[in-house]
Amino acid sequence: MPGSHERAAYFVMITVLIDAIGFGIVMPVLPGIVMELGHVGLAEATRIGGWLGVIYAAVQFLTGPLMGNLGDRFGRRPIILGALAGFAADYALMGFAPSLGWLFLGRALAGLFGASYGPAGAAMADISAPEDRARHFGMIGGAFGVGFVIGPAIGGLLGEVGPRAPFYAAALLATANFLFGMVAFPETHKPENRRPFDWTRANPLGALLALRRHPGVLPVAFASFWWNLASMVYPATWAYFAIAAFGWTPGIIGASLAMVGLLMALSQMFVVGRVVKKVGERRAAELGILCAMIGFVAYIFLQTGWLVFVLLCFTAMQSLVMPSMNGLMSRRVPADAQGELQGFGGSIAALGAILAPALYNPALAWFTGPGAPFRFPGIVFAMATVAALVALITLIAMRRAPQIPPATGA
C-alpha cells in the first residue's frame, strides 16, 4: 500500500484508535452520570442505560446505509471528516448535559456520527486486495483494541475525579482527530468506481434488497446479526454487571476494559491474519464464536471478581469473528458497492445494538433489583450464549458462495 494508500490506511487505523479511546473513556462513568442526572439507584440506572444504548443504535441503524451510499457517491473523505467534527461537538454536549434529556440527545447524535464507520471500513476495502481484507479489517480491530486499552484506563482514572471529566477529554481527542484528518487523509474511492446516489438504496431495507443479488452475502449477514447481538452484552451491561456481581469501582471497571482492549488488540494484530490464512475466514469466525461462548458460560456462574482477568485471556479470541465475517462479505461484493456493504454492515451491528440493551439491561435490572425472585447477574450472559449459538450454527450450515468479479463502475 504505497504512497497515498499507506497514508489512508494509517489514518483509518488512527481514526478508529482515537474513536475507541473516546468511546472507552466514557464507559466506566456512564452508570455514575446516569445516577447523578436521573437521581436514581443502580437498578433504575441500568434500565436507563439500556435505553441510551437503544437510541444510539437506532439512529445508527437508520443512517448506516445512508453514510455508506454517500461515501460511494462523493468519496470517503468528506463523510469521515464531517463525522469526526460532529463527534467532537457531541462529546462536549454530553459533558455539559444538565439533564437526562440532553444525554439522550447526545447519544442520538453519536449514533448519527458513528455511522461513519461504514465509510471508514469501505476506505480500507478500497485500498486492499480481496485476499488481504480480513487481515486489514483485523488491523482496524487491533486499532480499536489499543484504543480500548487506553480509553477505559484514562476514563477510570478521570471518573474518580468526576463523571463528566471523561466526556471533555473525549471531545478534545475527537477535535484532534478531525484536524489530523484534514491534512493526512487522502481520498481512497476512485472516480470510476463511484455511482449515483439513490435514496431507495440509502436505507436498511433498500440496502438489503440491493445486496441480496450478490450470492452468499445475506447468510453471512444473518450470522453477523446474531453475533453482534451476543457480543453487545459487553458494552450494554458490563459496567452495570461488574458493579452488581463484584461491587467494582470505576477504576477497576476501567482496568478490566483496558485489559479487554489490550488482549483483543494483540489478537487482532498477531493472530487474526495467521489464523485466517491457515483455516479460512469462515472457520476462523466459527472458532472465535466458540471461544466467546465458553467465556459467556463462565460468566454466568462466576462469583470471584479476579477470575475475570484470567477469563479475558481466553475470550480475546473472539476478535477473530468480525474481521473474518467482514472479509467473507467484502469478497462477494464489487468495488462500486463496498460503501453500501459496509453501511449495511453498520446497520446490522446497530440492529443488534438496539435489541441488546432492550433485552439485556431490563433482564439485569430485574434479576439484581429488589423484586427479583433470586439474584442472578449472569442472566445476561446466558442470553448472549443463545444468540452466539445461532450465529455459530448459521456459519456451519452456510454453503460456500461463488466469488464476485470486480465492478466495472456501473
Secondary structure, DSSP 4 states (H G I P E B T S, - for coil): --HHHHHHHHHHHHHHHHHHHHHHHHGGGHHHHHHHHHT--HHHHHHHHHHHHHHHHHHHHHHHHHHHHHHHHH-HHHHHHHHHHHHHHHHHHHHT--SHHHHHHHHHHHHHHHTTHHHHHHHHHHTS-GGGHHHHHHHHHHHHHHHHHHHHHHHHHHHHH-TTHHHHHHHHHHHHHHHHHHHH----S-GGG-----TTTSSHHHHHHHHTTSTTHHHHHHHHHHHHHHHTHHHHHHHHHHHHHH---HHHHHHHHHHHHHHHHHHHHHTHHHHHHHH-HHHHHHHHHHHHHHHHHHHHH---TTHHHHHHHHHGGGGGHHHHHHHHHHHTS-GGGHHHHHHHHHHHHHHHHHHHHHHHHHHHHHHHSTT-SS--TTHHHHHHHHHHHHHHHHHHHPPPPPPPPPP---
